[in-house]
Amino acid sequence: MTGTERQRPVAVRALIVAGGFLLLAVGAALMVLPGPGIPVAAAGLGLLALEFAWARRLRDWLLARAARVAPAGRRNRIAVGVASGVSAIAAFVAVTIWGIPGL
């Protein structure tokens, strides 16, 4: 730990580490199950990065890769937002008209 980092009580450090590993495990499970696996895993790495240098490096690597696939310009972000909104509305209309199969 460097001199610029704040000293935390052992109980707080234990909670940070336990929460980080828990979020990391849930994020890994959500990679194969339906759910937001990557953001949950990134949140776990964010917590672990408070205590571990390896988690900080892995988090930085993950965020750099995420920045490469994110829409670059404002027009692209607007287009992705509009496409997401139209898709959500279309899904709502389809469920309203045809219902959910099996129910």
N, C-alpha and C positions, 0 to 999 in steps of 0.2 A: 504494500500500500504506500503510495507516495505521500509526501507531506501536505499536499493540497487537498487530499480527500479527508472528509470528516469521519471521525471515529464514531462508530455506532455501537450501542450495547449488543452483547452477544445474542440476546433474545431477538432483537430486531434483525440482526444479520441472519439468524437461523430462519426466521419467518420469510425474509427476502429470498433466501436460497430455496427453501421448501416451496414457496409460491412460484418461483421461477421454474423449478424442475416440474412442478405440477402443470403449469401452463405449457411447458415444452412437451410434456407427455400427452396432454389433451390435444395440442396442436398436431402432434404426430399422428394421433388416432384420427383426427379430423381430416388428415390428408387422404385417407381411404374411405372414411365415412362422410356422409353429407354434412357440410359445415365449413366455416371459414378457418381452415387449417393453417394457412400461411400467416395471416395476421395474429392468430393466437400464439403460434410458435414464435413470431417476432416479439410479441409482448413478453413471453417467457424469457427470451434472450435479453430483452431490455432490462428485466429485473435481475437476471443473472449478471449482466454487464455492470451492475452496481458493485459487484463483489469480485468478479473474475475477469482477468485480461483476455482469456481465450474466448469468453462469451462476447466481450466487446468487439474483438476482431471478427468473430462469426456474424454478429449483428451488423457490423459495418459492411461486410461482404454481402450479406443478404439484402441490405438496403440499397447497395450499389447495383445489384442485379435487378432489383425491383424498379429502380429508376430507369434502367435500360428498356424495360418493357412498358413503362408507363407512357401515356400519350405525351408527346414532346411539347407541342405548341398549344396555344389557347384554343385555336380552331378544333384541334383534335380532341381536347378535353370536352369542349362543348358538344362535338359530334358523338363522343362516347356517352355523355350524359343524356343527350336526346335519345340515342339508340336504346339506352337502358330504360329510360322512362317509357318509350313506345313499347318495348318488350314487356314491361311490367303491366301496362294497360292492356295489351293484347292478351296476356295470360289471364288477367282478371276477367276480361270479356269472355274469353273461351271457357273459363270455369263457370262463369255465370250462365252462359248459354247451354253448355253441354254437361255441366256438373263435373264432379270428381268421380272417375270410374271406380266402381266397387263400393260406393256409398249409397 
